[in-house]
Amino acid sequence: MKLRFQADADLNEDIVKGVLRREPGIDFQTAASAGLRGLNDLEVLTLAAEEGRILVSHDRKTMPQTFGKFIQSTTSPGLFLISQKNGLADRN
């Protein structure tokens, strides 16, 4: 099974670009291409789950609680929370 990722609307798009530059074969959809702008957490989680994608987000404020409630009744591939303080430098 191939892992598929969905960027949340708050995710720095440089992260998506950097991942795809290093591993072009990774299926990592941007928030813009998925039409996530303006959707609430539950709607975003639902769309990602329906497409079998792991949601990748910076939202440590509301997403963990919403995700916890979401997985009580719905199957989800998962959620990755990434700190905004991580460096984006190209390291070898």
PDB file of N, CA, C and O in Angstrom:
ATOM      1  N   MET A   1       0.840  -1.183   0.000  1.00  0.00           N
ATOM      2  CA  MET A   1       0.000   0.000   0.000  1.00  0.00           C
ATOM      3  C   MET A   1       0.881   1.242   0.000  1.00  0.00           C
ATOM      4  O   MET A   1       1.777   1.376   0.834  1.00  0.00           O
ATOM      5  N   LYS A   2       0.631   2.127  -0.916  1.00  0.00           N
ATOM      6  CA  LYS A   2       1.391   3.362  -1.043  1.00  0.00           C
ATOM      7  C   LYS A   2       0.787   4.441  -0.137  1.00  0.00           C
ATOM      8  O   LYS A   2      -0.422   4.671  -0.143  1.00  0.00           O
ATOM      9  N   LEU A   3       1.648   5.088   0.632  1.00  0.00           N
ATOM     10  CA  LEU A   3       1.173   6.175   1.489  1.00  0.00           C
ATOM     11  C   LEU A   3       0.843   7.386   0.642  1.00  0.00           C
ATOM     12  O   LEU A   3       1.553   7.723  -0.305  1.00  0.00           O
ATOM     13  N   ARG A   4      -0.262   8.036   1.009  1.00  0.00           N
ATOM     14  CA  ARG A   4      -0.702   9.250   0.319  1.00  0.00           C
ATOM     15  C   ARG A   4      -0.889  10.335   1.366  1.00  0.00           C
ATOM     16  O   ARG A   4      -1.401  10.071   2.454  1.00  0.00           O
ATOM     17  N   PHE A   5      -0.478  11.550   1.046  1.00  0.00           N
ATOM     18  CA  PHE A   5      -0.515  12.648   1.999  1.00  0.00           C
ATOM     19  C   PHE A   5      -1.370  13.802   1.485  1.00  0.00           C
ATOM     20  O   PHE A   5      -1.465  14.051   0.283  1.00  0.00           O
ATOM     21  N   GLN A   6      -1.989  14.499   2.444  1.00  0.00           N
ATOM     22  CA  GLN A   6      -2.797  15.676   2.145  1.00  0.00           C
ATOM     23  C   GLN A   6      -2.315  16.824   3.022  1.00  0.00           C
ATOM     24  O   GLN A   6      -2.334  16.715   4.248  1.00  0.00           O
ATOM     25  N   ALA A   7      -1.888  17.909   2.414  1.00  0.00           N
ATOM     26  CA  ALA A   7      -1.480  19.092   3.162  1.00  0.00           C
ATOM     27  C   ALA A   7      -2.717  19.842   3.641  1.00  0.00           C
ATOM     28  O   ALA A   7      -3.652  20.069   2.873  1.00  0.00           O
ATOM     29  N   ASP A   8      -2.713  20.220   4.905  1.00  0.00           N
ATOM     30  CA  ASP A   8      -3.760  21.073   5.454  1.00  0.00           C
ATOM     31  C   ASP A   8      -3.543  22.488   4.919  1.00  0.00           C
ATOM     32  O   ASP A   8      -2.452  22.815   4.452  1.00  0.00           O
ATOM     33  N   ALA A   9      -4.570  23.319   4.986  1.00  0.00           N
ATOM     34  CA  ALA A   9      -4.469  24.688   4.474  1.00  0.00           C
ATOM     35  C   ALA A   9      -3.423  25.505   5.231  1.00  0.00           C
ATOM     36  O   ALA A   9      -2.885  26.470   4.688  1.00  0.00           O
ATOM     37  N   ASP A  10      -3.129  25.132   6.472  1.00  0.00           N
ATOM     38  CA  ASP A  10      -2.146  25.902   7.246  1.00  0.00           C
ATOM     39  C   ASP A  10      -0.713  25.410   7.042  1.00  0.00           C
ATOM     40  O   ASP A  10       0.222  26.028   7.550  1.00  0.00           O
ATOM     41  N   LEU A  11      -0.525  24.321   6.315  1.00  0.00           N
ATOM     42  CA  LEU A  11       0.810  23.759   6.145  1.00  0.00           C
ATOM     43  C   LEU A  11       1.630  24.610   5.181  1.00  0.00           C
ATOM     44  O   LEU A  11       1.163  24.956   4.096  1.00  0.00           O
ATOM     45  N   ASN A  12       2.836  24.940   5.578  1.00  0.00           N
ATOM     46  CA  ASN A  12       3.754  25.694   4.739  1.00  0.00           C
ATOM     47  C   ASN A  12       3.995  24.908   3.455  1.00  0.00           C
ATOM     48  O   ASN A  12       4.503  23.787   3.502  1.00  0.00           O
ATOM     49  N   GLU A  13       3.641  25.477   2.321  1.00  0.00           N
ATOM     50  CA  GLU A  13       3.761  24.759   1.045  1.00  0.00           C
ATOM     51  C   GLU A  13       5.210  24.463   0.674  1.00  0.00           C
ATOM     52  O   GLU A  13       5.468  23.603  -0.168  1.00  0.00           O
ATOM     53  N   ASP A  14       6.161  25.167   1.294  1.00  0.00           N
ATOM     54  CA  ASP A  14       7.569  24.853   1.057  1.00  0.00           C
ATOM     55  C   ASP A  14       7.893  23.432   1.527  1.00  0.00           C
ATOM     56  O   ASP A  14       8.785  22.782   0.983  1.00  0.00           O
ATOM     57  N   ILE A  15       7.166  22.957   2.534  1.00  0.00           N
ATOM     58  CA  ILE A  15       7.369  21.586   3.008  1.00  0.00           C
ATOM     59  C   ILE A  15       6.961  20.596   1.923  1.00  0.00           C
ATOM     60  O   ILE A  15       7.691  19.647   1.637  1.00  0.00           O
ATOM     61  N   VAL A  16       5.802  20.815   1.323  1.00  0.00           N
ATOM     62  CA  VAL A  16       5.335  19.939   0.244  1.00  0.00           C
ATOM     63  C   VAL A  16       6.330  19.977  -0.914  1.00  0.00           C
ATOM     64  O   VAL A  16       6.718  18.933  -1.439  1.00  0.00           O
ATOM     65  N   LYS A  17       6.739  21.178  -1.309  1.00  0.00           N
ATOM     66  CA  LYS A  17       7.689  21.312  -2.419  1.00  0.00           C
ATOM     67  C   LYS A  17       9.002  20.605  -2.105  1.00  0.00           C
ATOM     68  O   LYS A  17       9.564  19.926  -2.964  1.00  0.00           O
ATOM     69  N   GLY A  18       9.494  20.763  -0.872  1.00  0.00           N
ATOM     70  CA  GLY A  18      10.746  20.127  -0.484  1.00  0.00           C
ATOM     71  C   GLY A  18      10.662  18.612  -0.489  1.00  0.00           C
ATOM     72  O   GLY A  18      11.582  17.932  -0.943  1.00  0.00           O
ATOM     73  N   VAL A  19       9.553  18.085   0.018  1.00  0.00           N
ATOM     74  CA  VAL A  19       9.363  16.628   0.017  1.00  0.00           C
ATOM     75  C   VAL A  19       9.338  16.110  -1.415  1.00  0.00           C
ATOM     76  O   VAL A  19       9.987  15.113  -1.734  1.00  0.00           O
ATOM     77  N   LEU A  20       8.590  16.786  -2.270  1.00  0.00           N
ATOM     78  CA  LEU A  20       8.472  16.334  -3.660  1.00  0.00           C
ATOM     79  C   LEU A  20       9.769  16.509  -4.443  1.00  0.00           C
ATOM     80  O   LEU A  20      10.040  15.749  -5.373  1.00  0.00           O
ATOM     81  N   ARG A  21      10.568  17.503  -4.074  1.00  0.00           N
ATOM     82  CA  ARG A  21      11.863  17.685  -4.732  1.00  0.00           C
ATOM     83  C   ARG A  21      12.796  16.518  -4.386  1.00  0.00           C
ATOM     84  O   ARG A  21      13.534  16.024  -5.238  1.00  0.00           O
ATOM     85  N   ARG A  22      12.747  16.093  -3.126  1.00  0.00           N
ATOM     86  CA  ARG A  22      13.611  14.984  -2.699  1.00  0.00           C
ATOM     87  C   ARG A  22      13.078  13.625  -3.151  1.00  0.00           C
ATOM     88  O   ARG A  22      13.854  12.741  -3.514  1.00  0.00           O
ATOM     89  N   GLU A  23      11.756  13.460  -3.129  1.00  0.00           N
ATOM     90  CA  GLU A  23      11.120  12.180  -3.485  1.00  0.00           C
ATOM     91  C   GLU A  23       9.934  12.441  -4.410  1.00  0.00           C
ATOM     92  O   GLU A  23       8.791  12.452  -3.953  1.00  0.00           O
ATOM     93  N   PRO A  24      10.187  12.652  -5.701  1.00  0.00           N
ATOM     94  CA  PRO A  24       9.120  12.999  -6.639  1.00  0.00           C
ATOM     95  C   PRO A  24       7.981  11.976  -6.728  1.00  0.00           C
ATOM     96  O   PRO A  24       6.883  12.317  -7.169  1.00  0.00           O
ATOM     97  N   GLY A  25       8.227  10.745  -6.320  1.00  0.00           N
ATOM     98  CA  GLY A  25       7.203   9.714  -6.416  1.00  0.00           C
ATOM     99  C   GLY A  25       6.184   9.727  -5.297  1.00  0.00           C
ATOM    100  O   GLY A  25       5.211   8.974  -5.339  1.00  0.00           O
ATOM    101  N   ILE A  26       6.393  10.576  -4.289  1.00  0.00           N
ATOM    102  CA  ILE A  26       5.461  10.639  -3.168  1.00  0.00           C
ATOM    103  C   ILE A  26       4.174  11.343  -3.604  1.00  0.00           C
ATOM    104  O   ILE A  26       4.223  12.365  -4.289  1.00  0.00           O
ATOM    105  N   ASP A  27       3.054  10.806  -3.216  1.00  0.00           N
ATOM    106  CA  ASP A  27       1.744  11.392  -3.522  1.00  0.00           C
ATOM    107  C   ASP A  27       1.386  12.350  -2.389  1.00  0.00           C
ATOM    108  O   ASP A  27       0.867  11.932  -1.354  1.00  0.00           O
ATOM    109  N   PHE A  28       1.666  13.633  -2.590  1.00  0.00           N
ATOM    110  CA  PHE A  28       1.466  14.663  -1.561  1.00  0.00           C
ATOM    111  C   PHE A  28       0.670  15.792  -2.191  1.00  0.00           C
ATOM    112  O   PHE A  28       1.223  16.612  -2.924  1.00  0.00           O
ATOM    113  N   GLN A  29      -0.613  15.837  -1.913  1.00  0.00           N
ATOM    114  CA  GLN A  29      -1.521  16.813  -2.497  1.00  0.00           C
ATOM    115  C   GLN A  29      -1.527  18.110  -1.694  1.00  0.00           C
ATOM    116  O   GLN A  29      -1.591  18.077  -0.465  1.00  0.00           O
ATOM    117  N   THR A  30      -1.462  19.244  -2.373  1.00  0.00           N
ATOM    118  CA  THR A  30      -1.528  20.534  -1.688  1.00  0.00           C
ATOM    119  C   THR A  30      -2.972  20.841  -1.286  1.00  0.00           C
ATOM    120  O   THR A  30      -3.920  20.275  -1.828  1.00  0.00           O
ATOM    121  N   ALA A  31      -3.110  21.747  -0.329  1.00  0.00           N
ATOM    122  CA  ALA A  31      -4.441  22.174   0.104  1.00  0.00           C
ATOM    123  C   ALA A  31      -5.182  22.861  -1.032  1.00  0.00           C
ATOM    124  O   ALA A  31      -6.389  22.680  -1.196  1.00  0.00           O
ATOM    125  N   ALA A  32      -4.457  23.646  -1.810  1.00  0.00           N
ATOM    126  CA  ALA A  32      -5.084  24.373  -2.922  1.00  0.00           C
ATOM    127  C   ALA A  32      -5.647  23.405  -3.960  1.00  0.00           C
ATOM    128  O   ALA A  32      -6.765  23.589  -4.442  1.00  0.00           O
ATOM    129  N   SER A  33      -4.873  22.373  -4.304  1.00  0.00           N
ATOM    130  CA  SER A  33      -5.365  21.433  -5.324  1.00  0.00           C
ATOM    131  C   SER A  33      -6.524  20.587  -4.822  1.00  0.00           C
ATOM    132  O   SER A  33      -7.301  20.060  -5.618  1.00  0.00           O
ATOM    133  N   ALA A  34      -6.648  20.451  -3.493  1.00  0.00           N
ATOM    134  CA  ALA A  34      -7.759  19.688  -2.911  1.00  0.00           C
ATOM    135  C   ALA A  34      -8.954  20.567  -2.567  1.00  0.00           C
ATOM    136  O   ALA A  34     -10.007  20.058  -2.185  1.00  0.00           O
ATOM    137  N   GLY A  35      -8.800  21.876  -2.699  1.00  0.00           N
ATOM    138  CA  GLY A  35      -9.906  22.790  -2.389  1.00  0.00           C
ATOM    139  C   GLY A  35     -10.217  22.888  -0.904  1.00  0.00           C
ATOM    140  O   GLY A  35     -11.384  22.970  -0.522  1.00  0.00           O
ATOM    141  N   LEU A  36      -9.184  22.880  -0.057  1.00  0.00           N
ATOM    142  CA  LEU A  36      -9.406  22.879   1.392  1.00  0.00           C
ATOM    143  C   LEU A  36      -9.546  24.258   2.019  1.00  0.00           C
ATOM    144  O   LEU A  36      -9.973  24.364   3.168  1.00  0.00           O
ATOM    145  N   ARG A  37      -9.209  25.287   1.313  1.00  0.00           N
ATOM    146  CA  ARG A  37      -9.267  26.639   1.880  1.00  0.00           C
ATOM    147  C   ARG A  37     -10.677  26.944   2.370  1.00  0.00           C
ATOM    148  O   ARG A  37     -11.654  26.754   1.646  1.00  0.00           O
ATOM    149  N   GLY A  38     -10.770  27.421   3.613  1.00  0.00           N
ATOM    150  CA  GLY A  38     -12.056  27.818   4.182  1.00  0.00           C
ATOM    151  C   GLY A  38     -12.841  26.686   4.826  1.00  0.00           C
ATOM    152  O   GLY A  38     -13.898  26.930   5.407  1.00  0.00           O
ATOM    153  N   LEU A  39     -12.348  25.447   4.737  1.00  0.00           N
ATOM    154  CA  LEU A  39     -13.057  24.333   5.359  1.00  0.00           C
ATOM    155  C   LEU A  39     -12.644  24.195   6.823  1.00  0.00           C
ATOM    156  O   LEU A  39     -11.523  24.539   7.195  1.00  0.00           O
ATOM    157  N   ASN A  40     -13.560  23.690   7.646  1.00  0.00           N
ATOM    158  CA  ASN A  40     -13.211  23.473   9.055  1.00  0.00           C
ATOM    159  C   ASN A  40     -12.461  22.154   9.206  1.00  0.00           C
ATOM    160  O   ASN A  40     -12.388  21.361   8.267  1.00  0.00           O
ATOM    161  N   ASP A  41     -11.908  21.926  10.391  1.00  0.00           N
ATOM    162  CA  ASP A  41     -11.091  20.737  10.642  1.00  0.00           C
ATOM    163  C   ASP A  41     -11.820  19.439  10.307  1.00  0.00           C
ATOM    164  O   ASP A  41     -11.247  18.552   9.675  1.00  0.00           O
ATOM    165  N   LEU A  42     -13.056  19.324  10.718  1.00  0.00           N
ATOM    166  CA  LEU A  42     -13.819  18.106  10.469  1.00  0.00           C
ATOM    167  C   LEU A  42     -13.994  17.848   8.974  1.00  0.00           C
ATOM    168  O   LEU A  42     -13.870  16.711   8.519  1.00  0.00           O
ATOM    169  N   GLU A  43     -14.278  18.891   8.219  1.00  0.00           N
ATOM    170  CA  GLU A  43     -14.431  18.748   6.769  1.00  0.00           C
ATOM    171  C   GLU A  43     -13.115  18.324   6.114  1.00  0.00           C
ATOM    172  O   GLU A  43     -13.106  17.492   5.207  1.00  0.00           O
ATOM    173  N   VAL A  44     -12.013  18.896   6.576  1.00  0.00           N
ATOM    174  CA  VAL A  44     -10.695  18.555   6.032  1.00  0.00           C
ATOM    175  C   VAL A  44     -10.356  17.097   6.344  1.00  0.00           C
ATOM    176  O   VAL A  44      -9.908  16.357   5.468  1.00  0.00           O
ATOM    177  N   LEU A  45     -10.572  16.695   7.584  1.00  0.00           N
ATOM    178  CA  LEU A  45     -10.316  15.306   7.969  1.00  0.00           C
ATOM    179  C   LEU A  45     -11.170  14.331   7.167  1.00  0.00           C
ATOM    180  O   LEU A  45     -10.693  13.272   6.760  1.00  0.00           O
ATOM    181  N   THR A  46     -12.413  14.682   6.943  1.00  0.00           N
ATOM    182  CA  THR A  46     -13.323  13.830   6.174  1.00  0.00           C
ATOM    183  C   THR A  46     -12.835  13.661   4.742  1.00  0.00           C
ATOM    184  O   THR A  46     -12.793  12.544   4.225  1.00  0.00           O
ATOM    185  N   LEU A  47     -12.466  14.770   4.098  1.00  0.00           N
ATOM    186  CA  LEU A  47     -11.986  14.682   2.712  1.00  0.00           C
ATOM    187  C   LEU A  47     -10.696  13.872   2.620  1.00  0.00           C
ATOM    188  O   LEU A  47     -10.542  13.053   1.714  1.00  0.00           O
ATOM    189  N   ALA A  48      -9.775  14.096   3.548  1.00  0.00           N
ATOM    190  CA  ALA A  48      -8.518  13.334   3.532  1.00  0.00           C
ATOM    191  C   ALA A  48      -8.792  11.844   3.729  1.00  0.00           C
ATOM    192  O   ALA A  48      -8.225  11.009   3.025  1.00  0.00           O
ATOM    193  N   ALA A  49      -9.654  11.514   4.678  1.00  0.00           N
ATOM    194  CA  ALA A  49      -9.978  10.110   4.953  1.00  0.00           C
ATOM    195  C   ALA A  49     -10.665   9.454   3.753  1.00  0.00           C
ATOM    196  O   ALA A  49     -10.359   8.311   3.412  1.00  0.00           O
ATOM    197  N   GLU A  50     -11.577  10.162   3.121  1.00  0.00           N
ATOM    198  CA  GLU A  50     -12.277   9.613   1.957  1.00  0.00           C
ATOM    199  C   GLU A  50     -11.318   9.282   0.824  1.00  0.00           C
ATOM    200  O   GLU A  50     -11.563   8.358   0.048  1.00  0.00           O
ATOM    201  N   GLU A  51     -10.225  10.035   0.727  1.00  0.00           N
ATOM    202  CA  GLU A  51      -9.238   9.797  -0.325  1.00  0.00           C
ATOM    203  C   GLU A  51      -8.094   8.899   0.144  1.00  0.00           C
ATOM    204  O   GLU A  51      -7.151   8.641  -0.605  1.00  0.00           O
ATOM    205  N   GLY A  52      -8.181   8.431   1.376  1.00  0.00           N
ATOM    206  CA  GLY A  52      -7.140   7.551   1.904  1.00  0.00           C
ATOM    207  C   GLY A  52      -5.808   8.256   2.124  1.00  0.00           C
ATOM    208  O   GLY A  52      -4.745   7.662   1.944  1.00  0.00           O
ATOM    209  N   ARG A  53      -5.873   9.525   2.513  1.00  0.00           N
ATOM    210  CA  ARG A  53      -4.670  10.333   2.689  1.00  0.00           C
ATOM    211  C   ARG A  53      -4.405  10.640   4.159  1.00  0.00           C
ATOM    212  O   ARG A  53      -5.338  10.848   4.935  1.00  0.00           O
ATOM    213  N   ILE A  54      -3.147  10.665   4.529  1.00  0.00           N
ATOM    214  CA  ILE A  54      -2.726  11.119   5.852  1.00  0.00           C
ATOM    215  C   ILE A  54      -2.687  12.637   5.806  1.00  0.00           C
ATOM    216  O   ILE A  54      -2.035  13.216   4.937  1.00  0.00           O
ATOM    217  N   LEU A  55      -3.376  13.282   6.728  1.00  0.00           N
ATOM    218  CA  LEU A  55      -3.379  14.733   6.776  1.00  0.00           C
ATOM    219  C   LEU A  55      -2.108  15.218   7.459  1.00  0.00           C
ATOM    220  O   LEU A  55      -1.720  14.692   8.503  1.00  0.00           O
ATOM    221  N   VAL A  56      -1.457  16.226   6.871  1.00  0.00           N
ATOM    222  CA  VAL A  56      -0.244  16.821   7.423  1.00  0.00           C
ATOM    223  C   VAL A  56      -0.561  18.278   7.743  1.00  0.00           C
ATOM    224  O   VAL A  56      -0.967  19.039   6.865  1.00  0.00           O
ATOM    225  N   SER A  57      -0.372  18.663   9.007  1.00  0.00           N
ATOM    226  CA  SER A  57      -0.822  19.973   9.467  1.00  0.00           C
ATOM    227  C   SER A  57       0.151  20.578  10.485  1.00  0.00           C
ATOM    228  O   SER A  57       0.931  19.875  11.128  1.00  0.00           O
ATOM    229  N   HIS A  58       0.077  21.895  10.606  1.00  0.00           N
ATOM    230  CA  HIS A  58       0.784  22.617  11.670  1.00  0.00           C
ATOM    231  C   HIS A  58      -0.161  22.879  12.849  1.00  0.00           C
ATOM    232  O   HIS A  58       0.293  23.324  13.904  1.00  0.00           O
ATOM    233  N   ASP A  59      -1.438  22.618  12.697  1.00  0.00           N
ATOM    234  CA  ASP A  59      -2.469  23.026  13.656  1.00  0.00           C
ATOM    235  C   ASP A  59      -2.454  22.180  14.931  1.00  0.00           C
ATOM    236  O   ASP A  59      -3.155  21.174  15.036  1.00  0.00           O
ATOM    237  N   ARG A  60      -1.653  22.605  15.879  1.00  0.00           N
ATOM    238  CA  ARG A  60      -1.581  21.911  17.172  1.00  0.00           C
ATOM    239  C   ARG A  60      -2.644  22.419  18.147  1.00  0.00           C
ATOM    240  O   ARG A  60      -2.819  21.861  19.230  1.00  0.00           O
ATOM    241  N   LYS A  61      -3.339  23.463  17.758  1.00  0.00           N
ATOM    242  CA  LYS A  61      -4.334  24.068  18.655  1.00  0.00           C
ATOM    243  C   LYS A  61      -5.663  23.324  18.637  1.00  0.00           C
ATOM    244  O   LYS A  61      -6.183  22.962  19.692  1.00  0.00           O
ATOM    245  N   THR A  62      -6.215  23.094  17.457  1.00  0.00           N
ATOM    246  CA  THR A  62      -7.547  22.478  17.378  1.00  0.00           C
ATOM    247  C   THR A  62      -7.563  21.089  16.743  1.00  0.00           C
ATOM    248  O   THR A  62      -8.452  20.287  17.029  1.00  0.00           O
ATOM    249  N   MET A  63      -6.588  20.801  15.885  1.00  0.00           N
ATOM    250  CA  MET A  63      -6.634  19.550  15.133  1.00  0.00           C
ATOM    251  C   MET A  63      -6.521  18.296  16.005  1.00  0.00           C
ATOM    252  O   MET A  63      -7.244  17.333  15.750  1.00  0.00           O
ATOM    253  N   PRO A  64      -5.644  18.257  17.029  1.00  0.00           N
ATOM    254  CA  PRO A  64      -5.562  17.013  17.816  1.00  0.00           C
ATOM    255  C   PRO A  64      -6.895  16.610  18.457  1.00  0.00           C
ATOM    256  O   PRO A  64      -7.265  15.436  18.428  1.00  0.00           O
ATOM    257  N   GLN A  65      -7.600  17.557  19.024  1.00  0.00           N
ATOM    258  CA  GLN A  65      -8.888  17.253  19.662  1.00  0.00           C
ATOM    259  C   GLN A  65      -9.920  16.836  18.617  1.00  0.00           C
ATOM    260  O   GLN A  65     -10.660  15.873  18.820  1.00  0.00           O
ATOM    261  N   THR A  66      -9.969  17.555  17.506  1.00  0.00           N
ATOM    262  CA  THR A  66     -10.922  17.215  16.449  1.00  0.00           C
ATOM    263  C   THR A  66     -10.623  15.840  15.878  1.00  0.00           C
ATOM    264  O   THR A  66     -11.538  15.056  15.625  1.00  0.00           O
ATOM    265  N   PHE A  67      -9.336  15.542  15.673  1.00  0.00           N
ATOM    266  CA  PHE A  67      -8.949  14.232  15.151  1.00  0.00           C
ATOM    267  C   PHE A  67      -9.326  13.119  16.128  1.00  0.00           C
ATOM    268  O   PHE A  67      -9.797  12.059  15.714  1.00  0.00           O
ATOM    269  N   GLY A  68      -9.118  13.360  17.430  1.00  0.00           N
ATOM    270  CA  GLY A  68      -9.482  12.368  18.435  1.00  0.00           C
ATOM    271  C   GLY A  68     -10.957  12.012  18.384  1.00  0.00           C
ATOM    272  O   GLY A  68     -11.319  10.839  18.476  1.00  0.00           O
ATOM    273  N   LYS A  69     -11.800  13.006  18.238  1.00  0.00           N
ATOM    274  CA  LYS A  69     -13.241  12.772  18.124  1.00  0.00           C
ATOM    275  C   LYS A  69     -13.580  12.094  16.796  1.00  0.00           C
ATOM    276  O   LYS A  69     -14.425  11.202  16.735  1.00  0.00           O
ATOM    277  N   PHE A  70     -12.899  12.538  15.732  1.00  0.00           N
ATOM    278  CA  PHE A  70     -13.149  12.019  14.388  1.00  0.00           C
ATOM    279  C   PHE A  70     -12.916  10.514  14.319  1.00  0.00           C
ATOM    280  O   PHE A  70     -13.743   9.788  13.767  1.00  0.00           O
ATOM    281  N   ILE A  71     -11.810  10.039  14.867  1.00  0.00           N
ATOM    282  CA  ILE A  71     -11.474   8.616  14.744  1.00  0.00           C
ATOM    283  C   ILE A  71     -12.301   7.717  15.658  1.00  0.00           C
ATOM    284  O   ILE A  71     -12.193   6.493  15.584  1.00  0.00           O
ATOM    285  N   GLN A  72     -13.114   8.306  16.511  1.00  0.00           N
ATOM    286  CA  GLN A  72     -14.024   7.488  17.315  1.00  0.00           C
ATOM    287  C   GLN A  72     -15.137   6.893  16.467  1.00  0.00           C
ATOM    288  O   GLN A  72     -15.715   5.862  16.812  1.00  0.00           O
ATOM    289  N   SER A  73     -15.429   7.562  15.343  1.00  0.00           N
ATOM    290  CA  SER A  73     -16.533   7.082  14.517  1.00  0.00           C
ATOM    291  C   SER A  73     -16.169   6.872  13.044  1.00  0.00           C
ATOM    292  O   SER A  73     -16.984   6.382  12.262  1.00  0.00           O
ATOM    293  N   THR A  74     -14.942   7.244  12.673  1.00  0.00           N
ATOM    294  CA  THR A  74     -14.548   7.172  11.267  1.00  0.00           C
ATOM    295  C   THR A  74     -13.135   6.612  11.153  1.00  0.00           C
ATOM    296  O   THR A  74     -12.278   6.904  11.987  1.00  0.00           O
ATOM    297  N   THR A  75     -12.895   5.815  10.129  1.00  0.00           N
ATOM    298  CA  THR A  75     -11.559   5.297   9.880  1.00  0.00           C
ATOM    299  C   THR A  75     -10.748   6.355   9.147  1.00  0.00           C
ATOM    300  O   THR A  75     -11.228   6.979   8.201  1.00  0.00           O
ATOM    301  N   SER A  76      -9.510   6.547   9.596  1.00  0.00           N
ATOM    302  CA  SER A  76      -8.629   7.535   8.987  1.00  0.00           C
ATOM    303  C   SER A  76      -7.228   6.956   8.851  1.00  0.00           C
ATOM    304  O   SER A  76      -6.774   6.219   9.727  1.00  0.00           O
ATOM    305  N   PRO A  77      -6.536   7.285   7.751  1.00  0.00           N
ATOM    306  CA  PRO A  77      -5.148   6.852   7.613  1.00  0.00           C
ATOM    307  C   PRO A  77      -4.226   7.518   8.635  1.00  0.00           C
ATOM    308  O   PRO A  77      -3.162   6.982   8.945  1.00  0.00           O
ATOM    309  N   GLY A  78      -4.623   8.676   9.159  1.00  0.00           N
ATOM    310  CA  GLY A  78      -3.823   9.299  10.198  1.00  0.00           C
ATOM    311  C   GLY A  78      -3.638  10.790  10.047  1.00  0.00           C
ATOM    312  O   GLY A  78      -4.141  11.420   9.116  1.00  0.00           O
ATOM    313  N   LEU A  79      -2.893  11.331  11.002  1.00  0.00           N
ATOM    314  CA  LEU A  79      -2.608  12.759  11.082  1.00  0.00           C
ATOM    315  C   LEU A  79      -1.164  12.939  11.496  1.00  0.00           C
ATOM    316  O   LEU A  79      -0.729  12.360  12.491  1.00  0.00           O
ATOM    317  N   PHE A  80      -0.414  13.732  10.748  1.00  0.00           N
ATOM    318  CA  PHE A  80       0.936  14.131  11.136  1.00  0.00           C
ATOM    319  C   PHE A  80       0.882  15.595  11.508  1.00  0.00           C
ATOM    320  O   PHE A  80       0.450  16.429  10.712  1.00  0.00           O
ATOM    321  N   LEU A  81       1.321  15.914  12.725  1.00  0.00           N
ATOM    322  CA  LEU A  81       1.432  17.307  13.156  1.00  0.00           C
ATOM    323  C   LEU A  81       2.907  17.688  13.113  1.00  0.00           C
ATOM    324  O   LEU A  81       3.749  17.025  13.719  1.00  0.00           O
ATOM    325  N   ILE A  82       3.205  18.752  12.396  1.00  0.00           N
ATOM    326  CA  ILE A  82       4.575  19.194  12.202  1.00  0.00           C
ATOM    327  C   ILE A  82       4.742  20.579  12.804  1.00  0.00           C
ATOM    328  O   ILE A  82       3.937  21.476  12.557  1.00  0.00           O
ATOM    329  N   SER A  83       5.779  20.742  13.585  1.00  0.00           N
ATOM    330  CA  SER A  83       6.070  22.031  14.191  1.00  0.00           C
ATOM    331  C   SER A  83       6.412  23.054  13.113  1.00  0.00           C
ATOM    332  O   SER A  83       7.080  22.727  12.132  1.00  0.00           O
ATOM    333  N   GLN A  84       5.956  24.287  13.295  1.00  0.00           N
ATOM    334  CA  GLN A  84       6.310  25.357  12.372  1.00  0.00           C
ATOM    335  C   GLN A  84       7.740  25.816  12.609  1.00  0.00           C
ATOM    336  O   GLN A  84       8.290  26.571  11.807  1.00  0.00           O
ATOM    337  N   LYS A  85       8.341  25.372  13.692  1.00  0.00           N
ATOM    338  CA  LYS A  85       9.689  25.797  14.022  1.00  0.00           C
ATOM    339  C   LYS A  85      10.760  24.924  13.368  1.00  0.00           C
ATOM    340  O   LYS A  85      11.950  25.217  13.481  1.00  0.00           O
ATOM    341  N   ASN A  86      10.346  23.856  12.684  1.00  0.00           N
ATOM    342  CA  ASN A  86      11.313  23.005  12.003  1.00  0.00           C
ATOM    343  C   ASN A  86      11.992  23.784  10.872  1.00  0.00           C
ATOM    344  O   ASN A  86      11.342  24.541  10.151  1.00  0.00           O
ATOM    345  N   GLY A  87      13.286  23.590  10.729  1.00  0.00           N
ATOM    346  CA  GLY A  87      14.017  24.233   9.639  1.00  0.00           C
ATOM    347  C   GLY A  87      13.677  23.606   8.311  1.00  0.00           C
ATOM    348  O   GLY A  87      13.408  22.407   8.235  1.00  0.00           O
ATOM    349  N   LEU A  88      13.688  24.402   7.266  1.00  0.00           N
ATOM    350  CA  LEU A  88      13.388  23.900   5.933  1.00  0.00           C
ATOM    351  C   LEU A  88      14.651  23.849   5.073  1.00  0.00           C
ATOM    352  O   LEU A  88      14.571  23.678   3.857  1.00  0.00           O
ATOM    353  N   ALA A  89      15.806  23.996   5.703  1.00  0.00           N
ATOM    354  CA  ALA A  89      17.059  24.014   4.947  1.00  0.00           C
ATOM    355  C   ALA A  89      17.262  22.694   4.227  1.00  0.00           C
ATOM    356  O   ALA A  89      16.879  21.636   4.726  1.00  0.00           O
ATOM    357  N   ASP A  90      17.859  22.764   3.064  1.00  0.00           N
ATOM    358  CA  ASP A  90      18.157  21.579   2.277  1.00  0.00           C
ATOM    359  C   ASP A  90      19.419  20.948   2.850  1.00  0.00           C
ATOM    360  O   ASP A  90      20.520  21.462   2.655  1.00  0.00           O
ATOM    361  N   ARG A  91      19.257  19.840   3.553  1.00  0.00           N
ATOM    362  CA  ARG A  91      20.382  19.171   4.190  1.00  0.00           C
ATOM    363  C   ARG A  91      20.742  17.921   3.404  1.00  0.00           C
ATOM    364  O   ARG A  91      19.869  17.231   2.878  1.00  0.00           O
ATOM    365  N   ASN A  92      22.010  17.642   3.330  1.00  0.00           N
ATOM    366  CA  ASN A  92      22.474  16.422   2.641  1.00  0.00           C
ATOM    367  C   ASN A  92      22.793  15.349   3.620  1.00  0.00           C
ATOM    368  O   ASN A  92      23.197  14.255   3.227  1.00  0.00           O
TER     369      ASN A  92
END
